[in-house]
Amino acid sequence: MKNHLLTLIFGFGALMNTHLNAEDTILDKTTGKAFPASVSFTNEGTNYNLEATGVSTRTKFFVKVYSVAHYLQNLGDVNSKNIFNQIFNDDKAKQLTLIWVRDVDSRTIKDGYMDTFKKVFSHEQQKELSGQIDQFLGFFNENAKINDKQVIRWIPGGIIEVEINGVKKGQVKSVDFAKAVWGIWLGAKSVVPRNQLVSRVK
């Protein structure tokens, strides 16, 4: 009887812990990759706390490439109505976290970004922002390997910051460029089902 009671108690505790762990993470069911439900970082002495808005999978030719989670500052201040307009405002910090599920060489990564920028920017805008584009592409000089983590942050002031496997690669400052980068995943021509990236917004 005593052993049975202990089993019930500890078994219940295990269920409780499982439940808490589930609340602390969000899961990409397509790839099995888990992301924290909230993230935080510091920039120039300011602390930013962000909450996950959703997670999705990037596929190409039916091949899974990476899982991606999106985070937003002050999530309680936004709602699902016109969510994409709210996300593209420069007033809130945002973050995209990518976990790769296949190896991809750096040239392919750069070419993918460049193709997107050519679609987003006019020829004149490409010339005007060529410095920011080249700087951004320079952050991806290493091949991506399975389970590598790439973090892209949009900090108020039009600052795009790239961090790869915990190492900060640098920043690019331009609101127009920041909007273009975010448009890759949250824009009308997103490379993933963008509604999945805001599925947690109520």
N, CA, C and O of each residue as an XYZ file, in Angstrom:
808
protein
N       0.831     -1.206      0.000
C       0.000      0.000      0.000
C       0.863      1.253      0.000
O       0.601      2.215     -0.721
N       1.921      1.211      0.847
C       2.821      2.357      0.934
C       3.513      2.590     -0.396
O       3.585      3.721     -0.876
N       4.032      1.499     -1.001
C       4.711      1.631     -2.290
C       3.762      2.130     -3.368
O       4.141      2.920     -4.233
N       2.528      1.660     -3.303
C       1.524      2.091     -4.278
C       1.256      3.588     -4.143
O       1.113      4.298     -5.138
N       1.190      4.058     -2.885
C       0.946      5.479     -2.628
C       2.101      6.322     -3.153
O       1.889      7.370     -3.765
N       3.346      5.849     -2.906
C       4.521      6.581     -3.391
C       4.520      6.650     -4.911
O       4.866      7.675     -5.497
N       4.131      5.559     -5.538
C       4.075      5.533     -7.004
C       3.088      6.558     -7.523
O       3.352      7.254     -8.503
N       1.943      6.642     -6.853
C       0.947      7.617     -7.263
C       1.462      9.042     -7.101
O       1.272      9.889     -7.975
N       2.123      9.295     -5.961
C       2.613     10.644     -5.687
C       3.684     11.059     -6.693
O       3.614     12.127     -7.300
N       4.695     10.167     -6.853
C       5.795     10.511     -7.740
C       5.367     10.477     -9.203
O       5.869     11.232    -10.035
N       4.434      9.588     -9.491
C       3.913      9.553    -10.855
C       3.183     10.837    -11.185
O       3.309     11.366    -12.289
N       2.412     11.342    -10.220
C       1.704     12.599    -10.411
C       2.697     13.755    -10.571
O       2.504     14.663    -11.379
N       3.771     13.685     -9.768
C       4.792     14.721     -9.867
C       5.447     14.731    -11.225
O       5.727     15.793    -11.780
N       5.691     13.552    -11.765
C       6.302     13.468    -13.097
C       5.399     14.071    -14.140
O       5.862     14.754    -15.054
N       4.085     13.817    -14.005
C       3.138     14.416    -14.927
C       3.134     15.924    -14.813
O       3.044     16.637    -15.812
N       3.232     16.406    -13.580
C       3.280     17.850    -13.361
C       4.498     18.457    -14.040
O       4.396     19.490    -14.701
N       5.665     17.808    -13.875
C       6.883     18.319    -14.481
C       6.794     18.304    -16.001
O       7.246     19.235    -16.668
N       6.204     17.229    -16.548
C       6.027     17.158    -17.990
C       5.160     18.301    -18.479
O       5.432     18.906    -19.516
N       4.118     18.587    -17.725
C       3.212     19.665    -18.103
C       3.926     21.014    -18.067
O       3.760     21.843    -18.962
N       4.720     21.218    -17.025
C       5.444     22.479    -16.908
C       6.463     22.627    -18.023
O       6.609     23.706    -18.597
N       7.171     21.541    -18.333
C       8.150     21.598    -19.410
C       7.485     21.896    -20.744
O       8.027     22.629    -21.571
N       6.303     21.318    -20.946
C       5.572     21.569    -22.182
C       5.199     23.040    -22.291
O       5.229     23.613    -23.380
N       4.845     23.653    -21.157
C       4.477     25.062    -21.171
C       5.690     25.949    -21.440
O       5.556     27.048    -21.978
N       6.865     25.468    -21.065
C       8.072     26.266    -21.216
C       8.644     26.211    -22.622
O       9.551     26.978    -22.947
N       8.134     25.321    -23.460
C       8.654     25.170    -24.815
C       7.512     25.132    -25.827
O       6.357     24.877    -25.487
N       7.873     25.391    -27.076
C       6.937     25.186    -28.179
C       7.606     24.220    -29.146
O       8.826     24.240    -29.306
N       6.823     23.392    -29.777
C       7.356     22.298    -30.587
C       6.948     22.437    -32.043
O       5.786     22.688    -32.362
N       7.926     22.268    -32.916
C       7.640     22.124    -34.336
C       7.360     20.636    -34.566
O       8.285     19.824    -34.611
N       6.105     20.293    -34.708
C       5.719     18.890    -34.805
C       6.231     18.244    -36.086
O       6.366     17.022    -36.158
N       6.517     19.060    -37.093
C       7.002     18.514    -38.360
C       8.423     17.976    -38.237
O       8.759     16.951    -38.830
N       9.260     18.677    -37.460
C      10.672     18.283    -37.327
C      11.012     17.737    -35.950
O      12.042     17.084    -35.778
N      10.151     18.000    -34.963
C      10.438     17.578    -33.598
C      11.331     18.541    -32.841
O      11.711     18.252    -31.706
N      11.681     19.687    -33.436
C      12.554     20.657    -32.782
C      11.757     21.497    -31.783
O      10.663     21.978    -32.080
N      12.344     21.660    -30.579
C      11.691     22.426    -29.519
C      12.381     23.765    -29.333
O      13.602     23.873    -29.445
N      11.577     24.787    -29.044
C      12.065     26.135    -28.813
C      11.545     26.631    -27.468
O      10.458     26.233    -27.049
N      12.296     27.491    -26.783
C      11.768     28.062    -25.542
C      10.552     28.933    -25.829
O      10.465     29.559    -26.886
N       9.616     28.973    -24.891
C       8.407     29.776    -25.067
C       8.689     31.268    -24.910
O       7.878     32.101    -25.315
N       9.832     31.603    -24.326
C      10.223     33.006    -24.186
C      11.736     33.115    -24.291
O      12.457     32.168    -23.978
N      12.210     34.265    -24.731
C      13.646     34.514    -24.840
C      13.924     35.922    -24.333
O      13.022     36.757    -24.258
N      15.171     36.174    -23.990
C      15.567     37.511    -23.559
C      16.979     37.796    -24.055
O      17.778     36.879    -24.253
N      17.274     39.068    -24.252
C      18.611     39.479    -24.653
C      18.812     40.935    -24.254
O      17.861     41.628    -23.895
N      20.052     41.388    -24.320
C      20.400     42.755    -23.954
C      21.078     43.446    -25.128
O      21.916     42.857    -25.810
N      20.712     44.689    -25.354
C      21.375     45.481    -26.389
C      21.587     46.899    -25.864
O      20.635     47.598    -25.518
N      22.836     47.301    -25.815
C      23.219     48.637    -25.352
C      22.573     48.974    -24.015
O      22.041     50.069    -23.828
N      22.626     48.024    -23.091
C      22.138     48.244    -21.739
C      20.647     48.067    -21.546
O      20.154     48.176    -20.423
N      19.922     47.797    -22.613
C      18.473     47.593    -22.510
C      18.155     46.110    -22.573
O      18.613     45.406    -23.473
N      17.367     45.637    -21.612
C      16.948     44.240    -21.592
C      15.631     44.073    -22.348
O      14.698     44.857    -22.173
N      15.571     43.070    -23.168
C      14.365     42.779    -23.941
C      13.871     41.372    -23.593
O      14.636     40.407    -23.614
N      12.577     41.278    -23.274
C      11.935     39.992    -22.996
C      10.858     39.755    -24.046
O       9.962     40.578    -24.233
N      10.959     38.630    -24.721
C      10.062     38.336    -25.831
C       9.357     37.000    -25.602
O       9.882     36.105    -24.939
N       8.161     36.890    -26.165
C       7.399     35.653    -26.073
C       7.160     35.084    -27.466
O       7.033     35.828    -28.438
N       7.101     33.768    -27.550
C       6.909     33.099    -28.835
C       5.513     33.363    -29.384
O       4.523     33.296    -28.657
N       5.449     33.664    -30.678
C       4.164     33.844    -31.346
C       3.796     32.630    -32.197
O       2.642     32.469    -32.594
N       4.786     31.777    -32.474
C       4.495     30.590    -33.272
C       5.753     29.959    -33.829
O       6.856     30.487    -33.686
N       5.560     28.810    -34.472
C       6.689     28.073    -35.040
C       6.256     27.453    -36.368
O       5.089     27.105    -36.548
N       7.208     27.317    -37.298
C       6.884     26.748    -38.600
C       8.101     26.005    -39.151
O       9.163     25.982    -38.528
N       7.931     25.402    -40.321
C       8.989     24.627    -40.961
C       9.255     25.155    -42.357
O       8.332     25.371    -43.142
N      10.524     25.360    -42.655
C      10.919     25.736    -44.015
C      11.199     24.466    -44.804
O      12.052     23.663    -44.428
N      10.473     24.294    -45.899
C      10.712     23.163    -46.783
C      11.005     23.682    -48.186
O      10.550     24.758    -48.572
N      11.756     22.915    -48.927
C      12.035     23.253    -50.326
C      12.040     21.957    -51.120
O      12.786     21.023    -50.828
N      11.185     21.933    -52.132
C      11.013     20.715    -52.924
C      10.683     19.532    -52.015
O      11.194     18.426    -52.187
N       9.805     19.804    -51.035
C       9.295     18.803    -50.091
C      10.371     18.300    -49.117
O      10.152     17.316    -48.411
N      11.517     18.962    -49.076
C      12.585     18.585    -48.155
C      12.603     19.567    -46.987
O      12.592     20.780    -47.198
N      12.631     19.058    -45.764
C      12.690     19.915    -44.582
C      14.083     20.537    -44.474
O      15.092     19.835    -44.537
N      14.128     21.860    -44.311
C      15.405     22.578    -44.260
C      15.714     23.056    -42.839
O      16.803     22.809    -42.321
N      14.753     23.743    -42.212
C      14.934     24.187    -40.831
C      13.588     24.459    -40.182
O      12.576     24.656    -40.856
N      13.603     24.465    -38.867
C      12.451     24.929    -38.085
C      12.710     26.374    -37.705
O      13.858     26.764    -37.491
N      11.658     27.171    -37.617
C      11.816     28.578    -37.263
C      10.725     28.995    -36.277
O       9.546     28.698    -36.470
N      11.142     29.687    -35.220
C      10.202     30.235    -34.234
C      10.301     31.753    -34.263
O      11.376     32.311    -34.481
N       9.175     32.414    -34.042
C       9.135     33.882    -34.022
C       8.747     34.357    -32.634
O       7.879     33.776    -31.982
N       9.406     35.426    -32.191
C       9.172     35.998    -30.858
C       8.891     37.496    -30.981
O       9.366     38.165    -31.899
N       8.097     38.005    -30.020
C       7.708     39.412    -30.049
C       7.687     39.992    -28.640
O       7.257     39.337    -27.691
N       8.156     41.221    -28.522
C       8.146     41.942    -27.241
C       6.725     42.409    -26.912
O       5.961     42.773    -27.806
N       6.381     42.394    -25.626
C       5.069     42.859    -25.156
C       3.929     42.214    -25.938
O       3.061     42.893    -26.487
N       3.960     40.906    -25.971
C       2.963     40.170    -26.749
C       1.545     40.480    -26.296
O       0.614     40.440    -27.100
N       1.373     40.789    -25.016
C       0.041     41.093    -24.505
C      -0.565     42.359    -25.066
O      -1.771     42.574    -24.946
N       0.263     43.212    -25.685
C      -0.235     44.469    -26.242
C      -0.765     44.325    -27.660
O      -1.309     45.280    -28.214
N      -0.614     43.143    -28.257
C      -1.058     42.942    -29.631
C      -2.191     41.924    -29.658
O      -2.399     41.186    -28.696
N      -2.910     41.893    -30.755
C      -3.963     40.897    -30.931
C      -3.916     40.386    -32.362
O      -3.186     40.910    -33.203
N      -4.701     39.362    -32.619
C      -4.638     38.698    -33.914
C      -5.157     39.568    -35.063
O      -4.878     39.277    -36.226
N      -5.903     40.622    -34.758
C      -6.407     41.496    -35.806
C      -5.270     42.354    -36.355
O      -4.599     43.060    -35.603
N      -5.061     42.291    -37.646
C      -3.981     43.036    -38.308
C      -2.620     42.736    -37.685
O      -1.776     43.624    -37.561
N      -2.418     41.493    -37.300
C      -1.193     41.122    -36.594
C       0.050     41.404    -37.423
O       1.069     41.824    -36.876
N      -0.012     41.182    -38.727
C       1.187     41.358    -39.536
C       1.575     42.832    -39.650
O       2.759     43.162    -39.727
N       0.575     43.717    -39.659
C       0.888     45.149    -39.636
C       1.575     45.530    -38.331
O       2.506     46.336    -38.318
N       1.109     44.945    -37.241
C       1.701     45.241    -35.935
C       3.139     44.719    -35.849
O       4.012     45.377    -35.283
N       3.372     43.555    -36.404
C       4.705     42.970    -36.341
C       5.719     43.818    -37.098
O       6.874     43.910    -36.684
N       5.312     44.432    -38.186
C       6.256     45.186    -39.014
C       6.513     46.600    -38.492
O       7.256     47.362    -39.110
N       5.899     46.956    -37.353
C       6.247     48.228    -36.720
C       7.621     48.112    -36.076
O       8.011     47.041    -35.610
N       8.347     49.220    -36.054
C       9.716     49.224    -35.525
C       9.747     49.395    -34.012
O      10.829     49.399    -33.425
N       8.589     49.537    -33.362
C       8.580     49.904    -31.946
C       8.789     48.725    -30.991
O       9.072     48.934    -29.812
N       8.654     47.489    -31.486
C       8.805     46.321    -30.614
C       9.961     45.450    -31.098
O      10.150     45.263    -32.300
N      10.730     44.921    -30.150
C      11.794     43.987    -30.500
C      11.189     42.662    -30.955
O      10.148     42.227    -30.462
N      11.866     42.043    -31.900
C      11.404     40.768    -32.458
C      12.598     39.841    -32.650
O      13.744     40.287    -32.715
N      12.315     38.560    -32.739
C      13.396     37.601    -32.961
C      12.895     36.412    -33.768
O      11.772     35.941    -33.588
N      13.752     35.947    -34.654
C      13.537     34.696    -35.376
C      14.656     33.748    -34.986
O      15.829     34.112    -35.057
N      14.311     32.547    -34.578
C      15.298     31.531    -34.240
C      15.139     30.368    -35.205
O      14.063     29.779    -35.306
N      16.208     30.041    -35.910
C      16.209     28.950    -36.876
C      17.055     27.800    -36.340
O      18.181     28.013    -35.892
N      16.520     26.591    -36.384
C      17.282     25.383    -36.080
C      17.298     24.524    -37.340
O      16.251     24.095    -37.826
N      18.486     24.281    -37.858
C      18.629     23.569    -39.131
C      18.455     22.072    -38.938
O      18.931     21.499    -37.958
N      17.769     21.449    -39.881
C      17.549     20.006    -39.830
C      18.239     19.304    -40.994
O      18.056     18.103    -41.191
N      19.031     20.045    -41.765
C      19.860     19.464    -42.809
C      21.067     20.372    -43.031
O      21.028     21.549    -42.672
N      22.117     19.850    -43.607
C      23.310     20.636    -43.904
C      23.067     21.468    -45.162
O      22.569     20.967    -46.171
N      23.432     22.753    -45.080
C      23.294     23.654    -46.227
C      24.558     24.517    -46.311
O      24.982     25.094    -45.309
N      25.158     24.605    -47.500
C      26.392     25.374    -47.624
C      26.094     26.869    -47.636
O      24.989     27.294    -47.974
N      27.093     27.653    -47.262
C      26.913     29.094    -47.096
C      26.501     29.774    -48.398
O      25.712     30.719    -48.373
N      27.014     29.316    -49.522
C      26.651     29.919    -50.806
C      25.164     29.783    -51.071
O      24.529     30.724    -51.548
N      24.606     28.629    -50.768
C      23.168     28.422    -50.966
C      22.364     29.337    -50.051
O      21.340     29.880    -50.464
N      22.820     29.512    -48.812
C      22.135     30.401    -47.873
C      22.157     31.833    -48.390
O      21.126     32.506    -48.399
N      23.316     32.297    -48.816
C      23.447     33.669    -49.324
C      22.608     33.877    -50.578
O      21.942     34.902    -50.727
N      22.646     32.905    -51.470
C      21.869     33.023    -52.707
C      20.373     33.099    -52.398
O      19.631     33.832    -53.052
N      19.942     32.333    -51.394
C      18.536     32.367    -51.021
C      18.119     33.735    -50.510
O      17.061     34.245    -50.877
N      18.956     34.331    -49.659
C      18.659     35.680    -49.173
C      18.663     36.684    -50.322
O      17.775     37.532    -50.416
N      19.663     36.585    -51.192
C      19.788     37.541    -52.286
C      18.593     37.464    -53.228
O      18.089     38.494    -53.676
N      18.139     36.264    -53.530
C      16.961     36.096    -54.392
C      15.746     36.779    -53.779
O      14.946     37.395    -54.483
N      15.615     36.664    -52.455
C      14.484     37.286    -51.764
C      14.589     38.800    -51.819
O      13.598     39.478    -52.088
N      15.772     39.340    -51.568
C      15.945     40.795    -51.600
C      15.646     41.357    -52.990
O      15.112     42.459    -53.110
N      15.984     40.613    -54.025
C      15.700     41.062    -55.398
C      14.200     41.134    -55.649
O      13.732     41.956    -56.437
N      13.449     40.265    -54.973
C      11.994     40.282    -55.120
C      11.361     41.407    -54.313
O      10.359     41.993    -54.724
N      11.960     41.703    -53.151
C      11.391     42.703    -52.236
C      11.749     44.124    -52.659
O      10.899     45.014    -52.631
N      13.003     44.340    -53.051
C      13.479     45.680    -53.365
C      13.409     45.963    -54.862
O      13.597     45.067    -55.685
N      13.139     47.205    -55.198
C      13.270     47.645    -56.583
C      14.756     47.739    -56.912
O      15.600     47.631    -56.023
N      15.075     47.938    -58.183
C      16.481     48.050    -58.579
C      17.148     49.223    -57.871
O      18.299     49.130    -57.446
N      16.415     50.328    -57.749
C      16.963     51.508    -57.067
C      17.203     51.237    -55.590
O      18.217     51.657    -55.033
N      16.264     50.530    -54.952
C      16.422     50.208    -53.537
C      17.601     49.263    -53.317
O      18.323     49.379    -52.327
N      17.790     48.326    -54.251
C      18.931     47.424    -54.150
C      20.239     48.204    -54.181
O      21.170     47.895    -53.438
N      20.307     49.214    -55.041
C      21.512     50.033    -55.125
C      21.684     50.850    -53.841
O      22.789     50.961    -53.309
N      20.586     51.416    -53.356
C      20.637     52.261    -52.166
C      21.038     51.463    -50.924
O      21.753     51.970    -50.060
N      20.577     50.222    -50.838
C      20.832     49.401    -49.654
C      21.886     48.320    -49.910
O      21.985     47.357    -49.150
N      22.658     48.477    -50.961
C      23.642     47.443    -51.309
C      24.642     47.218    -50.176
O      25.072     46.087    -49.949
N      25.015     48.279    -49.467
C      25.950     48.141    -48.351
C      25.379     47.298    -47.238
O      26.067     46.436    -46.692
N      24.099     47.543    -46.888
C      23.445     46.761    -45.826
C      23.258     45.307    -46.259
O      23.420     44.387    -45.457
N      22.917     45.109    -47.530
C      22.723     43.747    -48.036
C      24.034     42.969    -47.972
O      24.067     41.833    -47.497
N      25.118     43.588    -48.453
C      26.418     42.908    -48.438
C      26.871     42.605    -47.008
O      27.428     41.542    -46.735
N      26.624     43.550    -46.103
C      27.015     43.350    -44.705
C      26.252     42.176    -44.105
O      26.835     41.338    -43.418
N      24.949     42.116    -44.364
C      24.111     41.038    -43.843
C      24.563     39.691    -44.396
O      24.717     38.731    -43.641
N      24.774     39.615    -45.703
C      25.184     38.357    -46.313
C      26.532     37.886    -45.772
O      26.795     36.686    -45.697
N      27.381     38.841    -45.395
C      28.684     38.500    -44.848
C      28.628     37.786    -43.520
O      29.607     37.165    -43.106
N      27.495     37.864    -42.843
C      27.340     37.160    -41.568
C      27.205     35.645    -41.758
O      27.335     34.886    -40.798
N      26.946     35.209    -42.990
C      26.655     33.796    -43.251
C      27.761     33.155    -44.090
O      27.493     32.531    -45.117
N      28.985     33.317    -43.647
C      30.135     32.774    -44.371
C      30.431     31.320    -44.029
O      31.295     30.699    -44.647
N      29.722     30.778    -43.050
C      29.947     29.386    -42.662
C      28.766     28.519    -43.087
O      27.620     28.969    -43.092
N      29.058     27.282    -43.438
C      28.006     26.337    -43.790
C      27.119     26.064    -42.579
O      27.595     26.052    -41.444
N      25.853     25.849    -42.820
C      24.934     25.471    -41.746
C      24.895     23.952    -41.642
O      24.770     23.247    -42.644
N      25.006     23.462    -40.407
C      24.964     22.028    -40.164
C      23.728     21.675    -39.345
O      23.129     22.537    -38.703
N      23.361     20.419    -39.373
C      22.195     19.957    -38.617
C      22.335     20.370    -37.153
O      23.377     20.171    -36.527
N      21.256     20.949    -36.626
C      21.144     21.432    -35.241
C      21.854     22.764    -34.996
O      21.851     23.257    -33.868
N      22.460     23.354    -36.023
C      22.970     24.721    -35.866
C      21.803     25.652    -35.577
O      20.694     25.453    -36.071
N      22.074     26.679    -34.761
C      21.034     27.652    -34.411
C      21.438     29.040    -34.910
O      22.508     29.547    -34.574
N      20.580     29.631    -35.700
C      20.783     30.993    -36.183
C      19.682     31.886    -35.624
O      18.496     31.571    -35.725
N      20.094     33.002    -35.034
C      19.149     33.941    -34.439
C      19.249     35.271    -35.179
O      20.337     35.814    -35.369
N      18.101     35.780    -35.589
C      18.033     37.093    -36.230
C      17.105     37.953    -35.385
O      15.948     37.594    -35.168
N      17.608     39.090    -34.908
C      16.820     39.990    -34.062
C      16.548     41.303    -34.792
O      17.387     41.810    -35.537
N      15.367     41.829    -34.560
C      15.021     43.175    -35.021
C      14.839     44.007    -33.760
O      13.853     43.862    -33.038
N      15.801     44.876    -33.512
C      15.789     45.729    -32.332
C      15.279     47.100    -32.737
O      15.676     47.605    -33.787
N      14.402     47.734    -31.931
C      13.884     49.056    -32.282
C      15.003     50.014    -32.709
O      16.073     50.068    -32.103
N      14.711     50.762    -33.775
C      15.718     51.610    -34.388
C      16.178     51.033    -35.716
O      17.137     51.515    -36.319
N      15.475     49.986    -36.168
C      15.816     49.367    -37.442
C      17.103     48.588    -37.397
O      17.807     48.503    -38.402
N      17.431     48.012    -36.247
C      18.681     47.271    -36.089
C      18.423     45.774    -36.281
O      17.634     45.167    -35.556
N      19.095     45.202    -37.258
C      19.069     43.756    -37.450
C      20.364     43.187    -36.902
O      21.454     43.597    -37.301
N      20.237     42.234    -35.980
C      21.400     41.596    -35.371
C      21.359     40.101    -35.663
O      20.318     39.456    -35.542
N      22.514     39.565    -36.051
C      22.608     38.139    -36.365
C      23.529     37.452    -35.368
O      24.620     37.939    -35.068
N      23.072     36.318    -34.862
C      23.843     35.507    -33.920
C      23.776     34.058    -34.390
O      22.691     33.531    -34.637
N      24.928     33.419    -34.510
C      24.973     32.036    -34.987
C      25.655     31.167    -33.946
O      26.808     31.399    -33.581
N      24.934     30.172    -33.476
C      25.449     29.263    -32.437
C      26.024     30.025    -31.248
O      27.080     29.678    -30.718
N      25.308     31.068    -30.841
C      25.690     31.831    -29.656
C      26.724     32.900    -29.891
O      27.077     33.620    -28.956
N      27.230     33.035    -31.115
C      28.251     34.045    -31.429
C      27.622     35.179    -32.242
O      27.088     34.945    -33.326
N      27.686     36.395    -31.723
C      27.128     37.536    -32.445
C      28.020     37.883    -33.631
O      29.227     38.077    -33.486
N      27.404     37.956    -34.804
C      28.139     38.215    -36.035
C      28.161     39.695    -36.416
O      29.055     40.137    -37.137
N      27.188     40.454    -35.938
C      27.167     41.880    -36.238
C      25.759     42.419    -36.385
O      24.778     41.694    -36.220
N      25.674     43.713    -36.699
C      24.388     44.392    -36.833
C      24.340     45.210    -38.127
O      25.360     45.679    -38.631
N      23.137     45.358    -38.634
C      22.868     46.226    -39.782
C      21.748     47.166    -39.360
O      20.752     46.725    -38.786
N      21.900     48.454    -39.637
C      20.892     49.418    -39.191
C      20.184     50.059    -40.371
O      20.781     50.820    -41.132
N      18.911     49.743    -40.512
C      18.051     50.328    -41.549
C      16.651     49.764    -41.360
O      16.456     48.550    -41.425
N      15.678     50.635    -41.127
C      14.300     50.168    -40.939
C      13.789     49.477    -42.194
O      13.143     48.433    -42.107
N      14.074     50.051    -43.362
C      13.620     49.434    -44.617
C      14.229     48.052    -44.794
O      13.558     47.116    -45.228
N      15.497     47.936    -44.457
C      16.150     46.633    -44.588
C      15.580     45.641    -43.573
O      15.382     44.469    -43.892
N      15.318     46.112    -42.350
C      14.739     45.246    -41.323
C      13.386     44.698    -41.774
O      13.095     43.518    -41.576
N      12.571     45.543    -42.374
C      11.269     45.103    -42.863
C      11.426     44.052    -43.960
O      10.653     43.096    -44.034
N      12.442     44.240    -44.815
C      12.669     43.271    -45.882
C      13.086     41.922    -45.324
O      12.625     40.882    -45.793
N      13.963     41.937    -44.320
C      14.397     40.681    -43.703
C      13.207     39.977    -43.063
O      13.036     38.768    -43.225
N      12.384     40.733    -42.336
C      11.237     40.108    -41.675
C      10.223     39.619    -42.692
O       9.494     38.659    -42.439
N      10.174     40.273    -43.837
C       9.245     39.868    -44.881
C       9.538     38.483    -45.440
O       8.660     37.844    -46.020
N      10.783     38.016    -45.264
C      11.126     36.677    -45.738
C      10.237     35.633    -45.087
O       9.825     34.669    -45.732
N       9.940     35.826    -43.801
C       9.140     34.841    -43.047
C       7.737     35.340    -42.708
O       6.813     34.534    -42.595
N       7.557     36.656    -42.544
C       6.259     37.180    -42.114
C       5.559     37.989    -43.201
O       4.444     38.464    -42.984
N       6.180     38.156    -44.354
C       5.585     38.930    -45.431
C       4.564     38.139    -46.230
O       4.339     36.955    -45.980
N       3.949     38.813    -47.194
C       2.896     38.187    -47.994
C       3.421     37.011    -48.809
O       2.667     36.088    -49.119
N       4.704     37.034    -49.159
C       5.308     35.943    -49.933
C       6.281     35.147    -49.069
O       7.376     34.797    -49.511
N       5.880     34.871    -47.854
C       6.717     34.161    -46.889
C       7.191     32.816    -47.428
O       6.489     32.152    -48.192
N       8.403     32.426    -47.014
C       8.944     31.124    -47.419
C       8.403     29.989    -46.554
O       8.699     28.820    -46.801
N       7.610     30.333    -45.540
C       6.941     29.337    -44.692
C       5.470     29.735    -44.577
O       5.115     30.861    -44.926
N       4.612     28.843    -44.097
C       3.216     29.236    -43.832
C       3.199     30.266    -42.687
O       3.254     29.891    -41.516
N       3.123     31.546    -43.022
C       3.344     32.583    -42.019
C       2.295     32.602    -40.917
O       2.569     33.069    -39.812
N       1.095     32.098    -41.203
C       0.073     32.078    -40.149
C       0.486     31.187    -38.986
O       0.061     31.406    -37.851
N       1.316     30.181    -39.266
C       1.810     29.327    -38.179
C       2.714     30.098    -37.238
O       2.795     29.779    -36.052
N       3.402     31.126    -37.762
C       4.326     31.908    -36.943
C       3.616     32.904    -36.032
O       4.258     33.546    -35.199
N       2.297     33.040    -36.181
C       1.534     33.929    -35.292
C       0.366     33.179    -34.656
O      -0.582     33.793    -34.166
N       0.440     31.851    -34.667
C      -0.693     31.046    -34.189
C      -0.954     31.179    -32.696
O      -2.042     30.840    -32.230
N       0.033     31.670    -31.931
C      -0.138     31.827    -30.487
C      -0.670     33.201    -30.097
O      -0.920     33.463    -28.920
N      -0.842     34.076    -31.081
C      -1.363     35.423    -30.804
C      -2.888     35.328    -30.719
O      -3.529     34.761    -31.604
N      -3.461     35.882    -29.656
C      -4.907     35.770    -29.442
C      -5.602     37.098    -29.718
O      -6.823     37.194    -29.589
